[in-house]
Each structure stands twice: as structure tokens, then as C-alpha cells.
Amino acid sequence: DTKDTKDTKDDGGLKITGKKSEYKKRYDELSKKEIAEGPQQEMNAFSMELYQQWDALLNDVYNYLKESKSKSEFDKISKDELEWIKEKEAAIKESRAEFEGGSMAALVANTTAIDYTQKRCDYLISLID
């Protein structure tokens, strides 16, 4: 199976995980995307799409950690993740409430979700050995 040989390479005694570099590359690519000024509906739609891309990366990294960490290590990550989700959801609700009923509510909520998820992705990627 050639996939296994690509997952880890030896670099002068340091093991570098192929998955970590793959996730960092996706992280860097997503970090370059910006919500361009335009009609509110387009900005809302793009911000939702961008959030979904960040969320997909987060889920991929989380699932990789689930497979690669010991049960006790992952249990700690999982417990922390549940707390983080509560914090993120509260922040989204609070940001949306500021613009309740307005056309910017979705953009503000999505941007908050993006910010929280981007930071969480960075943290979870850092946990990959």
C-alpha cells in the first residue's frame, strides 16, 4: 500500500506527518479567501460557503485525531471540543442578535463561525504528531 509510505517521511530524525502538512496546506488556502464587497445576498452566500469549507477541514482533522490518538488522549480532545462548540454557538447567537431581522445578520453570524472555526482548526492541526 503506497498510501502509508506517503503519510510519514523521515526528515533528519524528525517525523513529519503527511496529513499534518495536507491539513496545513488546506488551512493556508482557506485563510487566503476573503469575503469581497458586493450585494448582501452574495456576501451572505459566500460567507456560508466559506464557513462550510472551514467546518469540513475541522471535521477532517478531528476525525484524523480520533483515529490517530490513544483513547485517553482523544477523550480529552473530545470533551474540549464539546465545550468549544458551546462557546462558538453562543458567540454566533450573540453576533446574529445584534443584527436580528437585518440583511447583515447571516454575514455577521457566518463571519463569527469562520473566525472560531479557523482558530479551532489551527489548534487541532497543532495536536497532530
N, C-alpha and C positions, 0 to 999 in steps of 0.2 A: 504494500500500500504506500504509494508515494506521498500521500497527504501528510502522514506522520512525520516524514523527514522534512517537510516544509514548515511544520508547526514550530519547531525549535531548531535554532542553529547555535553553534558554539562560536563565540567571538572572544578569543583570548582568555578562555576560562569563564567568561560571563555567559550565562544562558539568556538568550533573547527570545521571547515568545513571539512567534509569528502572528498570533491572534492579537497580542497587545499592539503590535505595530499596525495591523489591519484596522483595529478599532481607533487608534490614534489618527490614522490617515482619514478615516470617515469623520472623526471629530473635527479635524482641521478643515476638511472640505465643507462641513456644515457650518463651521464658525465663520467662513468667508461669505456665507449667504446673508443678504440684508433685505429687509422689507423696504422696497422702493416706494417713494411717494407716488400716489395715484388715487384713482377713485376708491372710496372707502370700502366698497364691496370687494374689490380686487385685493386690497391690502388685508382685509379680513380673511379672504380665501387663502392667500399665500401664507399668511401667518399660521393658519390652521395646518396647512400642508407642511410647513417647516417644523411646527411642533410635532406632527406625526412622524417626521423623519428623525427628530431627536429622540422621540419616545421609542421608535424602532431600534435605534442604536442602544438606548438604555436597556431595553429588554434583551437584546442580543448579548450585551456584556453581562447582565445579571444572570442569564441562563448559562453563559460560559463559566461564570464563577460558581454557579450551582453544580456544574459538572466537574470543575477542577479543584475545588476546595474540599477540605475534610468536612464532615457533617457538623462538627462543633464550630469550625470557622464560618461555615455558611449560615448556621443558625444565628450567629451574631449579626452577620450581614443582613439576613432576612428580617430580624427584629428591628434593626436600624432602618431598613427600607420601609417598613410599615409606619414608623414614626415620621420618616421623611415624606411619605405620601400624604399623611395627615397635614403636615406643615405646608406642603405645596398646595393642596386643595384649599386650605384656609386662606393662603395668600391669593390664590386665583379668585376665590369668592369675594375677598375684600377688594381686590383691584376692579373686579367687574361691578361691584356695588357702587363705586364712585361714578360710574357712567351708566347706571341702570336705565334701560329704556332708550339709551342713545346708540347711535350707529357705531360709536367707537368702543362699546363695551366688549365686543368679541375680540377686537385687535388688542386691547389692553389685557384681557384675560389670557389670550394666546401668547402675548409677549412675556407675561409673568410666567406662564407654563414653560416657555422656551428657556428663560433665564434659569429657573430652578432645575430644569431637566439637563441643561448644558453643564451646570456646576456638578450635578449628580453623576453625569457621565464621566466627567473628569475624575471625580473621586473614585468611582467604581473601576475605571481603567487603571488607576494607580494601584489597585489591590491585586491586579494580575501579576503573578510572579514572573 
